[in-house]
Amino acid sequence: MAAEGPVAAEERAAGEEPEAAVRIRSLWKRFGEQIAVAGIDLTLPAGRFIGLVGPNGAGKTTTLSMITGLLRPDQGTVEVVGRDVWSDPADVKSRIGVLPEGLRMFERLSGRELLTYTGRLRGLPTAEVDKRAAQLLDVLGLSGSQHKLVVDYSTGMRKKIGLACALLHNPEVLFLDEPFEGVDPVSAQTIRKVLERYTASGATVVFSSHVMELVESLCDWVAVLAAGRIRAQGPLDEVRGDAPSLQAAFLELVGVRGDDAETSLDWLGGGTR
């Protein structure tokens, strides 16, 4: 685990626990013989832009699914904004927004209809849903496509309408699983601006990614996950340490040597067979 920063140390010395958006204790999940999450402990601070990073198969999606109540853990506890996810799932889900990877949507609705449906499911008044939907569609550049069926949306448009649905009820914590995967640069920049504005208001974003450059440019707090275990957690600068980049620190943390590809593929190139 990365060392505590001075603010965290002062809070602990004063006997105060820093405010947490998420607290995870001894979380386990197995799929048959495969251990996906191996007893992790993790505290994610409130009001931060948090990156949950790791290689493919590290357990990021499984962890996020258990945090958000989409997948029941085999063992352990999860609290979001001070409430146990599995003791009162309805209350927790009313306070969070979720954009999972590979989100399935009601594709035969238009973008505007999907937002209206989502808002009414959340119990928002019709007038408020209409106002928020119009604003989100405008900010995310979807106003011109609001009456188009979601089935005809591009990947970037689907990510943006999914984000709009996740933000519609103004959640306290927003969970995003690979939100920039397959998204074009223009849509990615739009999503970034919306998320930065959201966290500037004091809300919390937790998003998973395996793209270190993206995490380094967006996040101020990071947790590194590999083989179902937390390898480091803390403010970005502390996790990065003396390494030249988060990518370099990440490779060291997960035990990857930079010369592996060079030594194992010495036959590649040069036109020889």
KEGU-601096 format. One line per field, with one value per residue: residue in one letter; z, y, x of N, C-alpha, C in turn; chain. Coordinates in pm, 1 decimal. Last residue first. Layout:
<atoms>
residu = [a ...]
n.c3 = [Z ...]
n.c2 = [Y ...]
n.c1 = [X ...]
ca.c3 = [Z ...]
ca.c2 = [Y ...]
ca.c1 = [X ...]
c.c3 = [Z ...]
c.c2 = [Y ...]
c.c1 = [X ...]
chaine = [A ...]
</atoms>
This chain:
<atoms>
residu = [r t g g g l w d l s t e a d d g r v g v l e l f a a q l s p a d g r v e d l p g q a r i r g a a l v a v w d c l s e v l e m v h s s f v v t a g s a t y r e l v k r i t q a s v p d v g e f p e d l f l v e p n h l l a c a l g i k k r m g t s y d v v l k h q s g s l g l v d l l q a a r k d v e a t p l g r l r g t y t l l e r g s l r e f m r l g e p l v g i r s k v d a p d s w v d r g v v e v t g q d p r l l g t i m s l t t t k g a g n p g v l g i f r g a p l t l d i g a v a i q e g f r k w l s r i r v a a e p e e g a a r e e a a v p g e a a m]
n.c3 = [-4194.1 -4217.4 -4207.9 -3979.1 -3729.1 -3453.2 -3290.1 -3036.1 -2841.9 -2586.3 -2552.7 -2592.3 -2400.5 -2161.2 -2079.0 -1863.8 -1660.9 -1418.9 -1160.5 -1084.7 -1021.7 -1267.7 -1409.8 -1255.5 -1302.2 -1578.4 -1577.7 -1439.8 -1478.5 -1359.1 -1001.5 -741.6 -719.6 -789.9 -542.2 -495.1 -701.0 -649.2 -319.6 -313.0 -326.7 -466.9 -509.8 -422.7 -629.1 -867.9 -1031.7 -927.6 -906.8 -755.9 -730.5 -696.2 -750.8 -948.6 -1308.3 -1574.6 -1654.2 -1557.7 -1708.9 -1962.5 -1925.3 -1869.2 -1925.1 -1806.3 -1564.7 -1390.3 -1172.9 -971.5 -856.6 -638.5 -595.4 -596.9 -835.5 -970.8 -1071.4 -1290.9 -1448.9 -1522.1 -1671.2 -1887.7 -1999.8 -2079.1 -2278.4 -2471.5 -2530.1 -2641.6 -2874.6 -3004.9 -3022.5 -2976.3 -2778.2 -2693.1 -2360.2 -2166.7 -1941.2 -1779.4 -1579.6 -1325.5 -1084.1 -877.9 -594.8 -578.2 -881.4 -1040.4 -1213.5 -1447.3 -1479.9 -1623.5 -1858.8 -1955.8 -2003.7 -2216.4 -2402.9 -2434.7 -2534.6 -2771.1 -2907.1 -2948.4 -3113.9 -3256.0 -3264.6 -3327.9 -3090.5 -3011.1 -3266.9 -3236.4 -3097.0 -3046.3 -3208.0 -3138.1 -2874.1 -2794.5 -2653.6 -2384.3 -2345.4 -2448.9 -2283.0 -2036.8 -2080.5 -2125.1 -1879.1 -1700.2 -1794.0 -1774.2 -1498.5 -1403.8 -1499.9 -1365.7 -1077.5 -1033.8 -999.9 -1161.5 -1366.6 -1478.1 -1584.4 -1776.5 -1953.6 -2040.5 -2162.8 -2369.1 -2516.6 -2617.3 -2778.1 -2831.6 -2792.5 -2857.8 -2666.2 -2358.8 -2321.4 -2158.4 -2159.5 -2164.6 -1832.6 -1662.9 -1497.1 -1237.1 -945.0 -620.9 -462.0 -505.8 -422.0 -142.5 -117.2 -216.3 -41.3 244.7 269.0 64.1 113.5 388.8 375.5 335.9 56.5 69.0 179.5 178.3 307.9 264.0 10.8 -238.8 -345.3 -617.2 -838.8 -829.8 -634.6 -665.0 -577.3 -763.6 -994.6 -924.2 -917.9 -1185.8 -1314.2 -1199.7 -1216.2 -1413.9 -1680.2 -1796.6 -1519.7 -1364.0 -1153.2 -1083.2 -1001.8 -900.8 -798.2 -491.0 -293.2 -57.7 -107.7 -58.1 71.3 77.6 69.3 -82.8 -134.7 -437.5 -714.6 -858.9 -874.3 -1023.9 -990.6 -987.7 -918.7 -615.7 -428.5 -132.2 77.4 323.1 277.5 153.8 124.5 -53.1 25.7 345.8 521.4 749.3 1095.8 1348.0 1525.1 1454.0 1305.1 1082.9 980.6 924.5 721.6 520.4 469.7 383.2 267.9 337.9 85.6 -75.5 0.0]
n.c2 = [-1621.5 -1263.4 -993.0 -846.1 -1005.6 -1221.0 -1368.3 -1277.5 -1269.8 -1274.0 -1037.6 -840.0 -891.9 -835.2 -598.3 -499.5 -722.7 -686.9 -661.4 -470.4 -262.8 -210.4 -114.1 116.9 280.2 322.5 452.0 684.0 769.1 746.5 684.4 753.8 748.1 667.1 683.2 958.2 1080.2 983.4 856.4 495.2 162.0 -149.1 -400.2 -602.9 -889.6 -1018.4 -971.5 -635.9 -292.9 11.7 313.2 667.5 1006.2 1179.6 1128.0 1206.0 1130.7 871.9 740.5 758.3 611.8 351.2 169.0 10.1 113.6 226.9 497.1 684.6 1008.4 1199.7 1557.8 1820.0 1946.7 1830.5 1602.1 1724.0 1824.9 1584.9 1468.5 1648.1 1622.5 1349.8 1350.2 1507.4 1345.6 1124.9 1233.8 1280.9 1025.4 750.6 458.3 212.5 304.9 482.2 346.5 102.5 158.6 382.0 519.7 795.2 903.3 1044.7 1135.8 1260.3 1123.5 1115.1 969.8 745.4 858.0 965.3 730.4 633.0 827.7 778.9 520.0 561.6 727.9 550.8 357.0 502.5 400.0 239.1 173.3 408.4 605.0 960.3 1183.8 1291.2 1393.4 1652.5 1619.8 1524.5 1649.0 1668.3 1896.9 1807.7 1596.4 1734.9 1908.4 1728.6 1593.1 1795.7 1852.9 1604.7 1557.4 1765.8 1690.5 1443.9 1373.0 1053.6 780.6 623.3 582.1 837.2 828.3 622.9 739.3 960.4 830.4 698.1 911.8 1016.0 802.3 575.8 220.7 -11.8 -74.4 -43.2 -186.6 -315.5 -227.4 -288.2 -192.4 27.1 292.0 410.8 609.7 601.6 612.9 400.6 192.3 212.0 141.9 -120.4 -268.0 -303.6 -504.7 -471.0 -227.7 -23.5 313.1 509.5 522.9 179.9 -104.3 -448.6 -738.9 -1102.0 -1349.9 -1364.6 -1093.5 -1063.1 -798.7 -547.6 -368.4 -225.0 -397.0 -604.4 -470.5 -397.3 -658.9 -737.9 -546.3 -612.5 -838.2 -868.2 -904.8 -672.5 -488.4 -189.6 57.8 285.9 622.3 887.0 1195.9 1260.5 1260.1 1016.4 746.8 407.6 143.4 -206.6 -532.2 -850.8 -1138.4 -1163.4 -1227.1 -1465.7 -1778.6 -2060.5 -2277.9 -2095.5 -1798.2 -1608.3 -1328.7 -1128.1 -873.9 -740.4 -449.3 -123.6 172.2 474.9 735.6 859.0 1097.0 975.9 970.0 1118.3 1147.2 1298.4 1117.5 1105.0 1363.6 1357.8 1164.4 1289.0 1502.8 1373.6 1034.5 707.4 494.6 224.9 -118.9]
n.c1 = [1210.7 1284.8 1222.5 1260.9 1048.1 1110.5 1271.0 1247.7 1045.0 1143.6 1284.8 1086.8 893.8 1044.4 1148.8 996.1 816.8 568.5 454.5 282.4 459.5 580.9 365.5 306.1 524.5 490.8 238.1 288.6 639.6 888.4 873.3 856.7 503.9 246.5 125.4 155.4 12.2 -254.0 -321.9 -387.8 -263.9 -154.2 -259.9 -522.1 -601.7 -660.5 -439.7 -432.1 -498.0 -446.7 -618.5 -574.1 -657.8 -702.2 -726.3 -659.0 -407.9 -384.7 -579.0 -458.2 -225.5 -318.5 -582.7 -757.0 -1004.2 -1293.3 -1376.7 -1569.3 -1624.3 -1824.4 -1886.6 -1810.3 -1806.3 -1602.5 -1721.2 -1860.4 -1657.4 -1538.2 -1746.9 -1764.5 -1509.8 -1511.5 -1709.5 -1577.2 -1357.7 -1488.6 -1595.6 -1348.6 -1221.3 -1460.9 -1443.4 -1350.3 -1370.4 -1431.0 -1523.5 -1469.9 -1730.7 -1802.8 -2008.7 -2049.5 -2225.7 -2461.6 -2644.5 -2867.1 -3024.1 -2860.5 -2631.2 -2699.5 -2797.0 -2555.3 -2413.7 -2568.6 -2517.8 -2239.6 -2228.6 -2370.5 -2194.5 -1979.4 -2104.0 -2408.8 -2753.8 -2962.9 -3076.6 -3199.2 -3348.9 -3365.5 -3415.8 -3163.1 -2972.1 -2925.9 -2837.2 -2595.4 -2387.9 -2395.2 -2549.1 -2800.8 -2867.2 -2877.4 -3097.6 -3307.0 -3309.5 -3383.2 -3646.0 -3777.2 -3755.2 -3913.1 -4164.0 -4203.1 -3998.1 -3837.4 -3813.3 -3664.2 -3842.3 -3828.5 -3567.5 -3592.2 -3777.9 -3627.0 -3411.3 -3547.3 -3649.3 -3408.3 -3321.0 -3600.7 -3612.4 -3499.2 -3312.8 -3253.2 -2920.7 -2644.7 -2304.5 -2029.4 -1958.8 -2197.3 -2240.0 -2440.7 -2475.2 -2636.1 -2856.3 -3016.4 -2860.2 -2894.0 -3165.4 -3162.5 -2993.3 -2913.8 -2725.0 -2546.1 -2417.4 -2452.8 -2345.7 -2155.0 -2125.3 -2122.7 -1953.8 -1931.8 -1766.9 -1730.6 -1788.3 -1889.3 -2108.1 -2330.4 -2350.1 -2450.9 -2373.7 -2142.8 -1942.3 -1960.2 -1874.5 -1614.9 -1502.4 -1533.6 -1374.1 -1118.0 -964.4 -775.4 -830.0 -591.9 -440.0 -576.3 -732.7 -954.9 -930.2 -1136.1 -1164.4 -1347.5 -1543.3 -1416.0 -1180.5 -1212.5 -1043.1 -1024.9 -916.2 -991.8 -998.3 -959.9 -1151.8 -1145.3 -1028.1 -1167.4 -1319.5 -1612.4 -1524.8 -1528.8 -1445.8 -1427.7 -1315.1 -1238.9 -1420.7 -1447.0 -1619.1 -1653.4 -1621.0 -1533.7 -1348.7 -1099.9 -1150.3 -957.4 -748.7 -540.4 -400.7 -564.2 -530.5 -256.9 -251.4 -397.7 -218.8 17.4 -59.7 70.0 220.3 46.0 85.0]
ca.c3 = [-4155.4 -4211.7 -4328.6 -4064.1 -3808.0 -3525.0 -3428.2 -3105.1 -2983.4 -2628.2 -2541.8 -2672.2 -2541.8 -2186.6 -2186.8 -1992.8 -1704.4 -1561.5 -1186.0 -1126.0 -919.0 -1155.5 -1456.9 -1267.8 -1165.9 -1529.0 -1654.0 -1376.0 -1517.4 -1453.8 -1140.2 -816.9 -651.6 -895.1 -610.0 -404.4 -688.1 -771.1 -415.8 -254.7 -328.7 -413.4 -502.4 -429.8 -505.0 -763.4 -984.3 -1013.1 -882.1 -855.2 -670.3 -776.6 -654.2 -842.1 -1168.5 -1516.4 -1693.9 -1509.0 -1563.9 -1937.8 -1963.5 -1763.8 -1999.7 -1814.5 -1693.3 -1413.9 -1303.1 -965.6 -973.5 -653.2 -612.8 -471.4 -748.1 -917.5 -951.6 -1187.5 -1390.9 -1446.7 -1547.7 -1801.6 -1948.2 -1981.1 -2154.9 -2415.5 -2472.0 -2519.7 -2768.8 -2980.1 -2944.9 -3058.9 -2797.2 -2822.4 -2449.9 -2289.6 -2010.2 -1911.3 -1617.2 -1469.4 -1114.9 -1013.8 -646.3 -494.0 -777.7 -962.7 -1078.7 -1448.2 -1411.6 -1493.2 -1772.6 -1924.3 -1901.1 -2092.9 -2352.7 -2385.8 -2409.0 -2669.6 -2870.3 -2869.1 -2982.7 -3263.0 -3212.3 -3440.0 -3168.4 -2952.9 -3183.6 -3308.6 -3142.0 -2932.9 -3225.3 -3276.0 -2901.1 -2846.4 -2799.3 -2440.1 -2302.1 -2505.8 -2426.7 -2059.9 -2049.5 -2228.0 -2003.2 -1689.3 -1784.7 -1903.3 -1593.6 -1371.3 -1541.8 -1511.6 -1139.4 -1052.7 -917.8 -1045.6 -1280.4 -1411.9 -1482.5 -1664.3 -1886.3 -1974.1 -2047.1 -2271.0 -2448.7 -2528.8 -2668.3 -2874.7 -2750.5 -2943.8 -2791.4 -2432.7 -2309.1 -2239.1 -2107.8 -2241.2 -1965.1 -1676.1 -1640.7 -1286.3 -1088.5 -711.2 -439.2 -529.8 -566.4 -203.8 -73.4 -281.6 -179.3 195.7 370.4 59.8 -18.0 344.1 379.7 471.8 131.4 -21.4 217.2 97.2 316.6 278.3 147.5 -160.4 -309.4 -472.9 -819.7 -946.5 -608.9 -709.5 -510.5 -624.3 -993.8 -943.7 -798.8 -1078.4 -1340.8 -1190.2 -1122.3 -1278.8 -1592.5 -1826.9 -1649.8 -1359.8 -1270.3 -1044.0 -1104.3 -861.6 -926.5 -570.9 -359.5 -122.1 -47.7 -162.8 111.3 -2.1 157.3 -86.8 -1.4 -329.7 -616.0 -930.2 -775.4 -1049.4 -932.6 -993.7 -1025.1 -695.5 -528.7 -208.6 -31.9 303.2 374.7 121.9 213.9 -55.2 -64.9 242.2 465.1 631.6 975.0 1255.7 1558.0 1526.9 1432.2 1166.3 1019.9 1024.8 846.3 580.0 515.8 506.7 248.6 354.4 211.8 -79.1 0.0]
ca.c2 = [-1711.8 -1404.7 -1066.9 -870.5 -895.8 -1137.9 -1414.1 -1239.2 -1257.6 -1388.3 -1163.8 -838.4 -909.1 -968.0 -666.0 -431.6 -672.3 -706.0 -756.7 -597.0 -314.6 -261.0 -234.7 7.9 233.4 258.0 328.2 583.1 775.0 856.5 636.4 808.3 752.1 680.4 553.6 861.3 1108.7 948.4 966.9 623.8 254.1 -16.1 -387.4 -464.1 -829.4 -1014.8 -1108.6 -739.1 -427.7 -81.4 181.0 544.4 895.9 1227.4 1090.8 1235.5 1263.9 973.7 751.6 817.2 752.2 430.8 267.9 -44.3 124.7 125.4 430.9 567.5 920.4 1104.0 1418.5 1745.9 1980.7 1965.2 1589.4 1648.6 1917.1 1683.7 1404.4 1625.6 1752.3 1400.1 1273.2 1550.3 1477.3 1108.1 1188.6 1390.8 1135.0 837.4 590.2 220.2 193.8 537.6 438.1 128.1 47.7 366.0 408.5 745.6 834.4 1086.2 1042.6 1332.3 1142.5 1182.9 1098.9 726.4 782.2 1053.7 823.0 555.1 816.7 908.9 551.8 472.1 779.2 672.2 320.2 454.1 484.5 299.2 64.1 375.3 485.7 843.9 1108.1 1249.5 1250.5 1626.1 1683.5 1426.9 1655.0 1550.8 1896.4 1922.2 1573.8 1630.0 1961.8 1826.4 1520.8 1734.6 1957.3 1673.1 1465.0 1763.7 1819.0 1451.3 1433.6 1198.3 852.9 680.9 469.0 797.5 926.2 609.7 613.3 979.7 917.2 620.7 821.3 1097.0 851.2 682.3 355.3 31.3 -18.0 -62.4 -82.0 -349.5 -198.5 -368.7 -223.9 -95.1 268.8 301.4 594.6 581.6 713.2 532.0 212.4 237.1 273.2 -19.4 -239.2 -212.2 -494.3 -589.4 -252.6 -156.0 217.8 470.3 639.6 294.5 11.6 -328.5 -632.9 -963.9 -1313.9 -1488.1 -1151.3 -1087.1 -933.5 -627.2 -453.5 -162.1 -268.3 -631.0 -533.1 -292.7 -573.3 -815.8 -550.1 -478.6 -840.5 -837.4 -1020.1 -752.6 -556.1 -323.1 16.0 146.7 522.1 767.5 1126.6 1245.7 1384.5 1090.2 873.6 509.4 259.1 -84.7 -423.3 -714.9 -1079.4 -1243.1 -1122.8 -1338.1 -1672.2 -1933.6 -2284.7 -2230.4 -1856.2 -1719.3 -1382.1 -1246.1 -908.5 -886.3 -528.1 -266.2 93.5 329.0 705.8 756.9 1060.7 1053.8 889.6 1132.3 1049.6 1367.7 1160.4 986.3 1319.1 1451.4 1140.0 1165.5 1530.8 1450.5 1172.8 809.0 566.7 347.3 0.0]
ca.c1 = [1102.3 1321.7 1187.5 1377.0 1100.9 1015.0 1260.3 1369.6 1010.7 1063.0 1356.8 1209.6 858.4 986.1 1220.5 987.9 946.4 595.4 561.1 221.1 369.4 661.9 434.5 209.1 497.1 612.3 258.8 204.6 498.2 865.4 868.5 969.9 633.5 348.1 130.5 217.0 155.1 -181.4 -314.2 -355.2 -377.3 -125.0 -114.7 -480.4 -550.5 -761.8 -466.9 -372.8 -548.6 -392.9 -598.2 -564.8 -645.7 -614.5 -749.3 -790.4 -454.1 -291.2 -594.2 -589.3 -215.2 -255.4 -505.1 -622.8 -937.4 -1191.2 -1382.5 -1481.9 -1623.4 -1714.5 -1927.3 -1794.8 -1919.3 -1577.5 -1637.6 -1932.5 -1755.7 -1460.9 -1700.8 -1881.0 -1553.5 -1414.8 -1730.1 -1706.0 -1335.4 -1410.1 -1686.9 -1442.6 -1161.9 -1377.5 -1502.3 -1416.6 -1339.1 -1373.9 -1615.2 -1411.2 -1642.4 -1790.9 -1919.4 -2069.2 -2107.2 -2349.7 -2597.1 -2765.7 -3078.7 -2989.7 -2621.9 -2635.6 -2889.2 -2667.7 -2366.3 -2556.8 -2655.8 -2288.0 -2160.2 -2426.3 -2326.8 -1963.1 -2049.0 -2270.8 -2646.6 -2890.2 -3017.6 -3068.7 -3349.8 -3315.8 -3532.6 -3246.1 -3002.9 -2966.2 -2967.7 -2692.0 -2390.4 -2328.0 -2408.8 -2730.9 -2858.2 -2778.0 -2964.2 -3272.7 -3281.9 -3250.4 -3543.3 -3768.7 -3693.0 -3770.5 -4105.9 -4194.5 -4117.0 -3828.3 -3910.8 -3594.9 -3807.2 -3953.4 -3604.1 -3499.4 -3808.7 -3756.6 -3388.6 -3471.8 -3742.4 -3492.4 -3239.0 -3509.6 -3651.1 -3609.4 -3265.4 -3378.6 -3021.9 -2762.0 -2437.8 -2124.2 -1907.7 -2115.6 -2228.0 -2355.9 -2497.0 -2523.2 -2752.7 -3076.3 -2874.6 -2763.6 -3119.4 -3245.8 -2951.9 -3017.5 -2830.2 -2630.5 -2477.8 -2416.0 -2456.5 -2187.7 -2173.4 -2117.7 -2034.7 -1913.2 -1867.1 -1685.6 -1751.4 -1887.7 -1977.6 -2317.3 -2297.9 -2485.7 -2489.2 -2267.3 -1961.1 -1996.1 -2007.5 -1716.0 -1504.7 -1595.2 -1518.1 -1177.2 -1076.1 -727.7 -843.4 -710.7 -439.3 -519.6 -656.5 -929.6 -907.0 -1062.1 -1172.2 -1226.5 -1510.5 -1524.2 -1222.1 -1207.3 -1121.9 -1007.1 -958.0 -937.3 -994.9 -899.8 -1119.6 -1145.6 -1046.7 -1100.1 -1185.4 -1557.6 -1605.7 -1477.2 -1536.9 -1387.4 -1405.7 -1226.9 -1346.0 -1451.9 -1533.4 -1666.2 -1731.7 -1516.5 -1478.1 -1136.7 -1143.5 -1068.7 -851.6 -646.1 -343.4 -552.0 -664.6 -307.7 -179.1 -449.8 -355.5 16.8 -21.1 -32.0 223.5 123.1 0.0]
c.c3 = [-4075.9 -4165.5 -4328.6 -4188.0 -3895.3 -3601.7 -3516.9 -3251.9 -3065.4 -2776.0 -2596.6 -2669.3 -2628.0 -2334.9 -2220.7 -2106.6 -1843.9 -1595.2 -1330.7 -1169.7 -955.6 -1049.7 -1346.8 -1309.5 -1168.4 -1388.6 -1601.0 -1446.0 -1438.1 -1495.7 -1234.9 -962.6 -735.6 -836.1 -720.0 -468.0 -598.8 -756.0 -532.9 -358.6 -262.6 -417.4 -446.9 -411.8 -528.6 -632.7 -865.1 -950.0 -979.1 -814.7 -781.0 -686.9 -731.9 -733.0 -1072.0 -1364.3 -1624.9 -1541.8 -1509.4 -1788.8 -1936.7 -1798.0 -1899.8 -1895.8 -1688.8 -1552.9 -1321.8 -1102.2 -948.5 -780.8 -637.6 -479.0 -613.3 -822.5 -889.7 -1059.1 -1274.9 -1379.3 -1460.7 -1667.8 -1852.9 -1917.5 -2045.3 -2282.6 -2408.1 -2451.3 -2636.3 -2867.5 -2912.8 -2977.7 -2878.7 -2854.6 -2578.5 -2391.4 -2142.7 -1993.3 -1761.6 -1499.9 -1265.7 -1043.0 -782.7 -542.2 -697.2 -848.5 -983.8 -1308.9 -1384.4 -1411.3 -1631.8 -1831.5 -1859.7 -1977.7 -2226.3 -2335.0 -2350.0 -2534.0 -2761.9 -2822.3 -2893.1 -3122.6 -3236.5 -3394.4 -3284.0 -3031.7 -3135.2 -3214.9 -3227.5 -2974.2 -3118.6 -3302.2 -3041.5 -2883.9 -2864.1 -2592.8 -2366.5 -2473.9 -2494.4 -2209.1 -2077.4 -2205.7 -2112.7 -1818.2 -1784.2 -1903.5 -1727.6 -1465.2 -1516.0 -1559.0 -1289.3 -1114.9 -930.1 -956.9 -1152.0 -1322.1 -1407.4 -1550.7 -1761.9 -1893.8 -1969.5 -2145.5 -2341.3 -2451.0 -2567.8 -2754.2 -2812.5 -2893.1 -2883.9 -2569.0 -2384.6 -2214.5 -2207.1 -2194.4 -2036.5 -1817.6 -1659.0 -1438.5 -1140.2 -856.6 -535.3 -520.3 -601.0 -352.4 -139.7 -244.6 -247.0 52.4 321.7 170.6 -14.6 216.8 321.5 485.5 269.2 47.1 114.7 149.4 226.5 281.3 148.0 -13.7 -235.2 -441.8 -670.9 -932.4 -727.0 -694.0 -542.0 -547.6 -851.7 -939.3 -810.8 -951.5 -1232.2 -1207.8 -1109.5 -1173.3 -1449.7 -1736.7 -1674.2 -1498.1 -1251.2 -1163.7 -1042.0 -979.2 -914.1 -705.0 -446.2 -189.5 -128.4 -107.2 8.0 51.7 84.4 21.1 5.8 -200.0 -487.7 -839.2 -847.8 -939.8 -946.0 -922.3 -1050.3 -804.9 -610.2 -313.9 -116.4 194.0 338.9 222.2 183.5 46.9 -63.5 156.4 347.9 575.2 856.1 1134.5 1467.4 1564.4 1518.3 1303.6 1113.3 1074.3 958.1 713.8 584.3 560.1 379.4 324.5 216.5 54.9 0.0]
c.c2 = [-1828.4 -1488.4 -1213.0 -952.2 -938.6 -1026.6 -1319.3 -1282.1 -1217.0 -1384.2 -1281.3 -973.7 -917.8 -991.5 -802.1 -505.1 -615.2 -644.5 -788.0 -699.6 -451.2 -325.0 -295.9 -122.3 112.3 202.9 251.4 449.2 671.0 872.9 752.9 763.1 818.0 684.3 555.8 723.8 1006.8 967.2 931.4 734.2 383.3 66.1 -251.3 -457.3 -683.5 -953.4 -1108.1 -874.7 -523.5 -222.8 86.4 421.3 765.3 1121.9 1159.7 1226.3 1304.0 1114.2 864.1 839.5 825.7 579.3 367.1 48.3 48.0 145.3 336.4 500.8 807.2 1023.1 1331.4 1601.6 1908.4 2008.8 1725.1 1637.8 1850.9 1785.0 1501.7 1565.9 1736.9 1529.5 1323.3 1481.3 1531.2 1242.2 1173.3 1353.3 1248.8 957.0 677.8 353.8 207.1 429.2 491.4 225.2 69.0 255.1 382.6 639.7 776.4 1024.7 1101.5 1246.6 1208.8 1214.4 1164.4 855.1 766.8 984.2 917.7 641.0 731.9 901.6 680.5 496.7 692.8 729.8 442.5 416.8 418.7 392.4 117.8 264.1 453.1 723.8 987.2 1168.3 1200.3 1482.3 1651.1 1488.5 1557.1 1544.5 1782.2 1917.0 1686.0 1602.6 1859.3 1880.9 1616.8 1661.7 1896.7 1777.1 1534.3 1670.4 1822.1 1579.1 1452.9 1251.7 1003.1 762.3 517.0 676.1 889.3 704.6 595.1 856.1 939.8 703.1 739.7 1009.7 930.9 725.4 454.9 159.3 29.0 4.1 -121.5 -244.8 -238.6 -350.6 -312.9 -112.2 147.0 298.0 491.9 581.7 701.9 643.5 344.4 268.5 308.4 121.4 -130.3 -171.9 -407.4 -593.1 -367.2 -191.6 84.2 368.7 599.3 408.7 121.6 -221.3 -516.9 -865.0 -1167.2 -1457.6 -1283.1 -1149.6 -955.1 -772.7 -536.5 -251.0 -210.0 -501.1 -563.8 -350.6 -465.3 -732.2 -627.8 -482.7 -707.6 -846.4 -995.3 -875.5 -628.5 -383.4 -123.1 81.8 386.5 670.9 1006.9 1180.3 1379.9 1216.6 943.4 640.3 368.6 24.5 -293.7 -625.1 -937.1 -1164.1 -1193.8 -1223.2 -1539.2 -1831.7 -2152.3 -2235.4 -1995.8 -1753.1 -1488.8 -1280.2 -1022.0 -937.1 -676.7 -340.8 -54.5 269.1 556.2 746.2 966.1 1004.8 978.3 1043.2 1056.6 1274.9 1229.5 1023.0 1199.2 1408.7 1231.1 1138.5 1408.2 1479.1 1248.5 946.5 672.2 417.2 123.2]
c.c1 = [1159.0 1204.7 1226.1 1347.9 1218.0 1086.2 1180.3 1370.0 1132.7 1027.0 1276.2 1277.9 984.1 958.5 1161.7 1054.3 936.0 729.8 586.9 325.6 311.6 573.5 520.1 278.3 404.2 590.9 379.8 220.0 420.1 719.3 840.2 971.0 740.6 488.3 236.5 227.2 225.5 -30.8 -223.5 -358.2 -334.6 -252.7 -72.6 -329.1 -511.4 -718.4 -561.3 -397.4 -482.1 -432.1 -554.2 -555.5 -656.6 -595.5 -653.9 -794.8 -584.1 -339.2 -507.2 -611.5 -346.4 -247.9 -446.0 -532.9 -806.9 -1132.0 -1265.6 -1488.9 -1524.6 -1732.9 -1803.6 -1838.6 -1911.0 -1688.2 -1606.7 -1849.7 -1829.4 -1553.4 -1621.1 -1837.0 -1672.1 -1462.9 -1637.3 -1732.5 -1463.2 -1387.1 -1613.3 -1538.9 -1258.1 -1327.4 -1406.8 -1478.3 -1419.2 -1339.0 -1562.5 -1497.7 -1596.5 -1690.7 -1921.0 -1963.8 -2140.9 -2218.4 -2481.8 -2711.8 -2978.9 -3043.2 -2757.1 -2631.4 -2831.1 -2767.4 -2477.7 -2509.9 -2658.5 -2431.4 -2215.9 -2360.8 -2390.8 -2094.5 -2034.2 -2223.4 -2510.1 -2778.9 -2934.3 -3000.0 -3208.6 -3317.3 -3495.1 -3368.0 -3099.4 -3004.6 -3017.4 -2826.5 -2485.7 -2334.8 -2331.1 -2581.3 -2779.8 -2759.0 -2854.8 -3131.8 -3238.2 -3212.2 -3403.5 -3657.2 -3673.9 -3694.7 -3955.8 -4127.4 -4095.9 -3957.2 -3903.4 -3688.6 -3739.9 -3929.6 -3730.4 -3535.7 -3721.8 -3795.3 -3517.9 -3445.3 -3671.9 -3589.6 -3321.0 -3426.3 -3554.6 -3675.1 -3376.0 -3360.8 -3149.1 -2869.2 -2546.6 -2267.5 -2008.8 -2063.4 -2138.4 -2359.3 -2398.6 -2569.9 -2634.9 -2972.7 -2941.9 -2779.1 -2986.8 -3199.6 -3033.4 -2985.1 -2945.3 -2734.9 -2577.0 -2492.8 -2414.0 -2298.4 -2227.3 -2191.5 -2013.1 -2008.1 -1829.0 -1800.6 -1709.6 -1862.8 -1993.6 -2181.4 -2273.8 -2442.4 -2534.5 -2389.9 -2098.5 -2020.2 -2053.3 -1857.3 -1610.7 -1607.0 -1591.7 -1328.9 -1146.3 -837.1 -799.4 -713.4 -571.6 -519.0 -599.4 -862.8 -880.3 -1050.3 -1079.2 -1258.6 -1386.8 -1471.2 -1331.0 -1261.3 -1103.3 -1098.7 -927.2 -997.9 -944.1 -885.2 -1079.5 -1106.0 -1033.9 -1132.5 -1110.6 -1423.8 -1550.3 -1577.5 -1465.2 -1493.2 -1348.1 -1320.9 -1355.9 -1366.1 -1555.5 -1570.5 -1761.2 -1641.5 -1456.9 -1269.3 -1179.0 -1046.2 -972.2 -760.3 -447.4 -496.9 -655.8 -445.1 -229.7 -383.4 -414.2 -122.2 -31.6 24.3 115.0 116.6 88.1]
chaine = [A A A A A A A A A A A A A A A A A A A A A A A A A A A A A A A A A A A A A A A A A A A A A A A A A A A A A A A A A A A A A A A A A A A A A A A A A A A A A A A A A A A A A A A A A A A A A A A A A A A A A A A A A A A A A A A A A A A A A A A A A A A A A A A A A A A A A A A A A A A A A A A A A A A A A A A A A A A A A A A A A A A A A A A A A A A A A A A A A A A A A A A A A A A A A A A A A A A A A A A A A A A A A A A A A A A A A A A A A A A A A A A A A A A A A A A A A A A A A A A A A A A A A A A A A A A A A A A A A A A A A A A A A A A A A A A A A]
</atoms>
